Each structure stands twice: as C-alpha cells, then as structure tokens.
C-alpha cells in the first residue's frame, strides 16, 4: 500500500468515527456517500494539498540536499499540531 493510500485510509477511518460520534452517520448511508463526505472534508483537502506541494517540490529538486530534507521534515509542523489538530 502506498503512503498516499495509507493516509487516505487513516483519514477515512477518523472522519467515519467523527461522523458516528456527531450523529452525522446513518446506517443507510452508502459507501459512496461516505467516500464523498471524506473526500470533501477539510482534513482530507488539507492533506491532499500538502501532498501535492511536497510532490511538486520533490519534482523541482534535482538533488536531495540536507536543507531540502530538513524543509520536508519540518514543513508540516504547525506550532506542534498535526494537520488533524487544525480543524
């Protein structure tokens, strides 16, 4: 499984859990409806934007320097919060 697939699956499970806790979940909801909710959720949108940014920067970088790798390691730091903490 790719990293992107792992991230999507993790977000899917987390948002599914939130929907159940917040009574937004219906037993009659189809898998497609849940996928639509997850795909448009702010967490997913933010994560996909970050992945796109990282991939673009990787494409533009001919050599992985120590400075670039440090940027990549720290570019998601948001005052000690993960992307999930930014809701």
The first five atom37 places (N, CA, C, CB, O) and aatype in JSON, in Angstrom:
{
  "aatype": [20, 20, 20, 20, 20, 20, 20, 20, 20, 20, 20, 20, 20, 20, 20, 20, 20, 20, 20, 20, 20, 20, 20, 20, 20, 20, 20, 20, 20, 20, 20, 20, 20, 20, 20, 20, 20, 20, 20, 20, 20, 20, 20, 20, 20, 20, 20, 20, 20, 20, 20, 20, 20, 20, 20, 20, 20, 20, 20, 20, 20, 20, 20, 20, 20, 20, 20, 20, 20, 20, 20, 20, 20, 20, 20, 20, 20, 20, 20, 20, 20, 20, 20, 20, 20, 20, 20],
  "atom_mask": [
    [1, 1, 1, 1, 1],
    [1, 1, 1, 1, 1],
    [1, 1, 1, 1, 1],
    [1, 1, 1, 1, 1],
    [1, 1, 1, 1, 1],
    [1, 1, 1, 1, 1],
    [1, 1, 1, 1, 1],
    [1, 1, 1, 1, 1],
    [1, 1, 1, 1, 1],
    [1, 1, 1, 1, 1],
    [1, 1, 1, 1, 1],
    [1, 1, 1, 1, 1],
    [1, 1, 1, 1, 1],
    [1, 1, 1, 1, 1],
    [1, 1, 1, 1, 1],
    [1, 1, 1, 1, 1],
    [1, 1, 1, 1, 1],
    [1, 1, 1, 1, 1],
    [1, 1, 1, 1, 1],
    [1, 1, 1, 1, 1],
    [1, 1, 1, 1, 1],
    [1, 1, 1, 1, 1],
    [1, 1, 1, 1, 1],
    [1, 1, 1, 1, 1],
    [1, 1, 1, 1, 1],
    [1, 1, 1, 1, 1],
    [1, 1, 1, 1, 1],
    [1, 1, 1, 1, 1],
    [1, 1, 1, 1, 1],
    [1, 1, 1, 1, 1],
    [1, 1, 1, 1, 1],
    [1, 1, 1, 1, 1],
    [1, 1, 1, 1, 1],
    [1, 1, 1, 1, 1],
    [1, 1, 1, 1, 1],
    [1, 1, 1, 1, 1],
    [1, 1, 1, 1, 1],
    [1, 1, 1, 1, 1],
    [1, 1, 1, 1, 1],
    [1, 1, 1, 1, 1],
    [1, 1, 1, 1, 1],
    [1, 1, 1, 1, 1],
    [1, 1, 1, 1, 1],
    [1, 1, 1, 1, 1],
    [1, 1, 1, 1, 1],
    [1, 1, 1, 1, 1],
    [1, 1, 1, 1, 1],
    [1, 1, 1, 1, 1],
    [1, 1, 1, 1, 1],
    [1, 1, 1, 1, 1],
    [1, 1, 1, 1, 1],
    [1, 1, 1, 1, 1],
    [1, 1, 1, 1, 1],
    [1, 1, 1, 1, 1],
    [1, 1, 1, 1, 1],
    [1, 1, 1, 1, 1],
    [1, 1, 1, 1, 1],
    [1, 1, 1, 1, 1],
    [1, 1, 1, 1, 1],
    [1, 1, 1, 1, 1],
    [1, 1, 1, 1, 1],
    [1, 1, 1, 1, 1],
    [1, 1, 1, 1, 1],
    [1, 1, 1, 1, 1],
    [1, 1, 1, 1, 1],
    [1, 1, 1, 1, 1],
    [1, 1, 1, 1, 1],
    [1, 1, 1, 1, 1],
    [1, 1, 1, 1, 1],
    [1, 1, 1, 1, 1],
    [1, 1, 1, 1, 1],
    [1, 1, 1, 1, 1],
    [1, 1, 1, 1, 1],
    [1, 1, 1, 1, 1],
    [1, 1, 1, 1, 1],
    [1, 1, 1, 1, 1],
    [1, 1, 1, 1, 1],
    [1, 1, 1, 1, 1],
    [1, 1, 1, 1, 1],
    [1, 1, 1, 1, 1],
    [1, 1, 1, 1, 1],
    [1, 1, 1, 1, 1],
    [1, 1, 1, 1, 1],
    [1, 1, 1, 1, 1],
    [1, 1, 1, 1, 1],
    [1, 1, 1, 1, 1],
    [1, 1, 1, 1, 1]
  ],
  "atom_positions": [
    [[0.86, -1.17, 0.0], [0.0, 0.0, 0.0], [0.91, 1.24, 0.0], [-0.98, 0.0, 1.24], [1.91, 1.27, 0.71]],
    [[0.55, 2.24, -0.78], [1.36, 3.45, -0.86], [1.09, 4.35, 0.35], [1.08, 4.21, -2.17], [0.1, 4.18, 1.06]],
    [[1.97, 5.3, 0.55], [1.8, 6.26, 1.65], [0.5, 7.03, 1.46], [3.01, 7.24, 1.72], [-0.24, 7.23, 2.42]],
    [[0.23, 7.45, 0.24], [-1.0, 8.21, -0.04], [-2.23, 7.37, 0.3], [-1.05, 8.65, -1.51], [-3.2, 7.9, 0.86]],
    [[-2.21, 6.09, -0.03], [-3.34, 5.22, 0.29], [-3.48, 5.04, 1.8], [-3.17, 3.84, -0.39], [-4.59, 5.02, 2.33]],
    [[-2.36, 4.92, 2.51], [-2.39, 4.81, 3.97], [-2.99, 6.06, 4.59], [-0.97, 4.58, 4.53], [-3.83, 5.98, 5.5]],
    [[-2.57, 7.22, 4.11], [-3.09, 8.48, 4.64], [-4.57, 8.59, 4.37], [-2.34, 9.69, 4.03], [-5.34, 8.97, 5.26]],
    [[-4.99, 8.26, 3.16], [-6.42, 8.33, 2.83], [-7.21, 7.39, 3.72], [-6.65, 7.98, 1.35], [-8.27, 7.76, 4.22]],
    [[-6.72, 6.18, 3.93], [-7.42, 5.21, 4.78], [-7.5, 5.7, 6.22], [-6.7, 3.85, 4.72], [-8.54, 5.56, 6.86]],
    [[-6.42, 6.28, 6.72], [-6.42, 6.82, 8.08], [-7.43, 7.94, 8.22], [-5.02, 7.32, 8.47], [-8.2, 7.97, 9.17]],
    [[-7.43, 8.88, 7.27], [-8.4, 9.97, 7.29], [-9.82, 9.43, 7.19], [-8.13, 10.96, 6.16], [-10.72, 9.9, 7.89]],
    [[-10.02, 8.45, 6.32], [-11.34, 7.86, 6.14], [-11.85, 7.29, 7.47], [-11.3, 6.75, 5.07], [-12.98, 7.57, 7.87]],
    [[-11.02, 6.52, 8.15], [-11.42, 5.91, 9.42], [-11.7, 6.98, 10.48], [-10.33, 4.95, 9.92], [-12.67, 6.88, 11.22]],
    [[-10.85, 8.0, 10.54], [-11.02, 9.07, 11.53], [-12.31, 9.84, 11.28], [-9.81, 10.02, 11.49], [-13.07, 10.09, 12.22]],
    [[-12.56, 10.22, 10.05], [-13.75, 11.0, 9.74], [-15.0, 10.15, 9.89], [-13.67, 11.57, 8.32], [-16.04, 10.65, 10.33]],
    [[-14.93, 8.88, 9.55], [-16.04, 7.97, 9.77], [-16.38, 7.92, 11.26], [-15.71, 6.55, 9.24], [-17.55, 7.95, 11.64]],
    [[-15.35, 7.84, 12.09], [-15.55, 7.83, 13.55], [-16.2, 9.13, 14.0], [-14.2, 7.62, 14.28], [-17.13, 9.11, 14.8]],
    [[-15.7, 10.28, 13.5], [-16.29, 11.57, 13.87], [-17.76, 11.64, 13.49], [-15.52, 12.71, 13.21], [-18.58, 12.11, 14.27]],
    [[-18.09, 11.17, 12.3], [-19.48, 11.19, 11.85], [-20.36, 10.38, 12.79], [-19.59, 10.64, 10.42], [-21.48, 10.8, 13.11]],
    [[-19.88, 9.24, 13.22], [-20.65, 8.4, 14.14], [-20.83, 9.09, 15.48], [-19.96, 7.04, 14.33], [-21.91, 9.02, 16.08]],
    [[-19.79, 9.75, 15.97], [-19.85, 10.43, 17.27], [-20.75, 11.66, 17.22], [-18.46, 10.82, 17.72], [-21.37, 12.01, 18.23]],
    [[-20.82, 12.31, 16.09], [-21.57, 13.56, 15.96], [-22.94, 13.34, 15.35], [-20.78, 14.55, 15.13], [-23.58, 14.29, 14.88]],
    [[-23.4, 12.11, 15.34], [-24.71, 11.76, 14.8], [-24.91, 12.2, 13.36], [-25.79, 12.37, 15.66], [-26.04, 12.44, 12.93]],
    [[-23.83, 12.31, 12.6], [-23.93, 12.61, 11.18], [-23.93, 11.32, 10.36], [-22.78, 13.53, 10.73], [-24.01, 11.35, 9.14]],
    [[-23.84, 10.22, 11.05], [-23.71, 8.93, 10.38], [-25.07, 8.26, 10.35], [-22.67, 8.03, 11.09], [-25.79, 8.25, 11.35]],
    [[-25.4, 7.7, 9.24], [-26.64, 6.98, 9.1], [-26.33, 5.56, 8.64], [-27.6, 7.69, 8.1], [-25.49, 5.35, 7.76]],
    [[-26.99, 4.61, 9.23], [-26.81, 3.22, 8.81], [-27.16, 3.04, 7.35], [-27.66, 2.28, 9.68], [-26.67, 2.12, 6.69]],
    [[-28.04, 3.93, 6.83], [-28.47, 3.83, 5.44], [-27.5, 4.51, 4.48], [-29.84, 4.45, 5.29], [-27.68, 4.43, 3.26]],
    [[-26.47, 5.16, 5.01], [-25.51, 5.86, 4.16], [-24.71, 4.85, 3.35], [-24.57, 6.76, 5.0], [-24.17, 3.88, 3.89]],
    [[-24.63, 5.09, 2.06], [-23.87, 4.18, 1.21], [-22.38, 4.45, 1.35], [-24.31, 4.33, -0.27], [-21.96, 5.5, 1.85]],
    [[-21.6, 3.49, 0.92], [-20.15, 3.66, 0.94], [-19.75, 4.86, 0.07], [-19.43, 2.38, 0.44], [-18.86, 5.62, 0.43]],
    [[-20.42, 5.03, -1.06], [-20.13, 6.14, -1.96], [-20.4, 7.48, -1.28], [-20.96, 6.02, -3.24], [-19.64, 8.44, -1.46]],
    [[-21.5, 7.57, -0.51], [-21.81, 8.81, 0.21], [-20.74, 9.11, 1.25], [-23.2, 8.72, 0.88], [-20.33, 10.27, 1.41]],
    [[-20.29, 8.09, 1.96], [-19.25, 8.28, 2.96], [-17.94, 8.7, 2.3], [-19.05, 7.0, 3.78], [-17.23, 9.56, 2.82]],
    [[-17.61, 8.09, 1.17], [-16.4, 8.48, 0.43], [-16.49, 9.95, 0.02], [-16.2, 7.58, -0.82], [-15.5, 10.67, 0.1]],
    [[-17.66, 10.39, -0.41], [-17.86, 11.79, -0.81], [-17.64, 12.72, 0.39], [-19.28, 11.99, -1.39], [-17.0, 13.76, 0.26]],
    [[-18.19, 12.36, 1.54], [-18.0, 13.17, 2.75], [-16.52, 13.25, 3.1], [-18.8, 12.57, 3.94], [-16.0, 14.33, 3.37]],
    [[-15.85, 12.11, 3.09], [-14.42, 12.07, 3.44], [-13.6, 12.86, 2.43], [-13.92, 10.61, 3.51], [-12.7, 13.6, 2.81]],
    [[-13.9, 12.72, 1.15], [-13.13, 13.4, 0.1], [-13.24, 14.91, 0.19], [-13.59, 12.94, -1.26], [-12.31, 15.62, -0.18]],
    [[-14.36, 15.42, 0.68], [-14.57, 16.86, 0.76], [-14.33, 17.43, 2.15], [-15.97, 17.19, 0.33], [-14.46, 18.64, 2.37]],
    [[-13.98, 16.58, 3.09], [-13.74, 17.04, 4.46], [-12.48, 17.91, 4.5], [-13.6, 15.83, 5.44], [-11.52, 17.61, 3.79]],
    [[-12.47, 18.98, 5.3], [-11.29, 19.85, 5.38], [-9.99, 19.12, 5.69], [-11.52, 20.9, 6.43], [-8.94, 19.51, 5.18]],
    [[-10.02, 18.08, 6.52], [-8.8, 17.32, 6.82], [-8.22, 16.71, 5.55], [-9.1, 16.22, 7.87], [-7.02, 16.8, 5.3]],
    [[-9.1, 16.09, 4.76], [-8.65, 15.44, 3.53], [-8.15, 16.46, 2.52], [-9.78, 14.61, 2.92], [-7.11, 16.27, 1.89]],
    [[-8.89, 17.55, 2.37], [-8.5, 18.59, 1.42], [-7.13, 19.15, 1.8], [-9.55, 19.72, 1.39], [-6.28, 19.34, 0.93]],
    [[-6.92, 19.42, 3.09], [-5.62, 19.94, 3.55], [-4.49, 18.95, 3.31], [-5.69, 20.29, 5.04], [-3.42, 19.32, 2.85]],
    [[-4.74, 17.69, 3.63], [-3.71, 16.66, 3.45], [-3.35, 16.5, 1.98], [-4.19, 15.31, 4.03], [-2.17, 16.39, 1.65]],
    [[-4.34, 16.48, 1.11], [-4.06, 16.33, -0.31], [-3.3, 17.54, -0.86], [-5.37, 16.13, -1.09], [-2.43, 17.39, -1.71]],
    [[-3.63, 18.73, -0.37], [-2.89, 19.93, -0.79], [-1.44, 19.84, -0.34], [-3.55, 21.21, -0.22], [-0.54, 20.2, -1.1]],
    [[-1.21, 19.37, 0.87], [0.16, 19.23, 1.39], [0.93, 18.19, 0.58], [0.15, 18.85, 2.88], [2.09, 18.4, 0.25]],
    [[0.29, 17.08, 0.27], [0.95, 16.05, -0.54], [1.31, 16.6, -1.92], [0.04, 14.82, -0.69], [2.39, 16.33, -2.43]],
    [[0.41, 17.37, -2.52], [0.68, 17.96, -3.83], [1.86, 18.92, -3.76], [-0.56, 18.69, -4.36], [2.73, 18.92, -4.64]],
    [[1.89, 19.73, -2.71], [3.02, 20.66, -2.53], [4.33, 19.89, -2.39], [2.79, 21.55, -1.28], [5.32, 20.23, -3.04]],
    [[4.33, 18.87, -1.56], [5.56, 18.07, -1.35], [6.02, 17.41, -2.65], [5.32, 17.0, -0.28], [7.2, 17.43, -2.97]],
    [[5.08, 16.83, -3.39], [5.44, 16.17, -4.65], [5.98, 17.17, -5.66], [4.23, 15.44, -5.23], [6.94, 16.87, -6.38]],
    [[5.38, 18.36, -5.73], [5.87, 19.38, -6.65], [7.28, 19.81, -6.29], [4.93, 20.6, -6.65], [8.15, 19.93, -7.16]],
    [[7.51, 20.02, -5.0], [8.86, 20.41, -4.56], [9.87, 19.3, -4.86], [8.87, 20.73, -3.04], [11.0, 19.59, -5.26]],
    [[9.48, 18.04, -4.67], [10.37, 16.92, -4.98], [10.7, 16.87, -6.48], [9.74, 15.6, -4.55], [11.84, 16.62, -6.86]],
    [[9.7, 17.12, -7.32], [9.93, 17.13, -8.77], [10.91, 18.24, -9.17], [8.61, 17.3, -9.53], [11.7, 18.07, -10.09]],
    [[10.83, 19.37, -8.48], [11.66, 20.54, -8.81], [13.06, 20.46, -8.22], [10.99, 21.79, -8.33], [13.91, 21.3, -8.54]],
    [[13.32, 19.47, -7.37], [14.6, 19.37, -6.68], [15.44, 18.28, -7.32], [14.39, 19.09, -5.17], [15.15, 17.1, -7.16]],
    [[16.49, 18.68, -8.05], [17.31, 17.67, -8.73], [18.13, 16.81, -7.76], [18.23, 18.34, -9.71], [18.4, 15.64, -8.03]],
    [[18.52, 17.41, -6.63], [19.34, 16.7, -5.64], [18.74, 16.91, -4.26], [20.82, 17.18, -5.68], [18.4, 18.03, -3.87]],
    [[18.62, 15.82, -3.52], [18.08, 15.92, -2.16], [19.19, 16.38, -1.21], [17.48, 14.56, -1.69], [19.98, 15.57, -0.73]],
    [[19.22, 17.67, -0.97], [20.23, 18.23, -0.07], [19.75, 18.12, 1.37], [20.53, 19.7, -0.43], [18.57, 17.87, 1.63]],
    [[20.66, 18.32, 2.3], [20.31, 18.3, 3.72], [19.28, 19.39, 4.02], [21.57, 18.5, 4.59], [18.37, 19.18, 4.82]],
    [[19.43, 20.55, 3.39], [18.5, 21.66, 3.62], [17.09, 21.31, 3.14], [19.0, 22.93, 2.92], [16.1, 21.58, 3.81]],
    [[17.03, 20.69, 1.95], [15.73, 20.31, 1.42], [15.07, 19.26, 2.31], [15.86, 19.78, -0.02], [13.88, 19.36, 2.62]],
    [[15.83, 18.27, 2.72], [15.27, 17.22, 3.58], [14.8, 17.79, 4.91], [16.3, 16.11, 3.81], [13.79, 17.35, 5.45]],
    [[15.53, 18.76, 5.44], [15.1, 19.42, 6.68], [13.78, 20.15, 6.44], [16.19, 20.4, 7.19], [12.87, 20.1, 7.28]],
    [[13.67, 20.84, 5.31], [12.41, 21.52, 4.98], [11.27, 20.5, 4.91], [12.52, 22.29, 3.64], [10.19, 20.72, 5.46]],
    [[11.52, 19.39, 4.23], [10.49, 18.37, 4.08], [10.06, 17.8, 5.43], [11.0, 17.24, 3.17], [8.87, 17.57, 5.66]],
    [[11.01, 17.59, 6.31], [10.7, 17.06, 7.66], [9.88, 18.04, 8.48], [11.99, 16.73, 8.41], [9.02, 17.63, 9.27]],
    [[10.13, 19.33, 8.31], [9.51, 20.32, 9.19], [8.39, 21.11, 8.53], [10.54, 21.26, 9.69], [7.76, 21.93, 9.19]],
    [[8.14, 20.9, 7.26], [7.15, 21.72, 6.55], [5.72, 21.49, 7.03], [7.23, 21.44, 5.08], [4.85, 22.32, 6.76]],
    [[5.47, 20.41, 7.72], [4.12, 20.16, 8.23], [3.96, 20.58, 9.68], [3.79, 18.7, 8.1], [2.86, 20.47, 10.24]],
    [[5.01, 21.07, 10.29], [4.9, 21.5, 11.68], [4.05, 22.76, 11.75], [6.29, 21.74, 12.31], [4.29, 23.73, 11.03]],
    [[3.09, 22.73, 12.62], [2.17, 23.85, 12.79], [2.03, 24.16, 14.27], [0.78, 23.54, 12.15], [0.98, 23.91, 14.87]],
    [[3.08, 24.69, 14.85], [3.03, 25.0, 16.27], [2.83, 23.77, 17.13], [1.93, 25.98, 16.54], [2.15, 23.83, 18.16]],
    [[3.41, 22.66, 16.72], [3.28, 21.43, 17.49], [2.01, 20.65, 17.19], [3.32, 21.74, 18.93], [1.76, 19.61, 17.8]],
    [[1.2, 21.13, 16.25], [-0.04, 20.46, 15.93], [0.1, 19.69, 14.62], [-1.2, 21.46, 15.83], [0.84, 20.1, 13.72]],
    [[-0.6, 18.59, 14.53], [-0.67, 17.87, 13.26], [-1.74, 18.52, 12.4], [-0.97, 16.35, 13.48], [-2.46, 19.41, 12.86]],
    [[-1.86, 18.08, 11.16], [-2.92, 18.6, 10.3], [-4.29, 18.33, 10.9], [-2.82, 17.99, 8.9], [-5.22, 19.12, 10.7]],
    [[-4.44, 17.22, 11.62], [-5.74, 16.9, 12.22], [-6.09, 17.87, 13.33], [-5.73, 15.48, 12.76], [-7.27, 18.04, 13.64]],
    [[-5.1, 18.51, 13.95], [-5.37, 19.46, 15.03], [-5.79, 20.83, 14.51], [-4.15, 19.6, 15.89], [-6.09, 21.71, 15.31]],
    [[-5.82, 21.02, 13.22], [-6.08, 22.34, 12.65], [-7.54, 22.59, 12.33], [-5.28, 22.52, 11.42], [-7.87, 23.57, 11.67]],
    [[-8.42, 21.74, 12.8], [-9.84, 21.91, 12.47], [-10.42, 23.13, 13.14], [-10.63, 20.67, 12.87], [-11.6, 23.43, 12.97]]
  ]
}
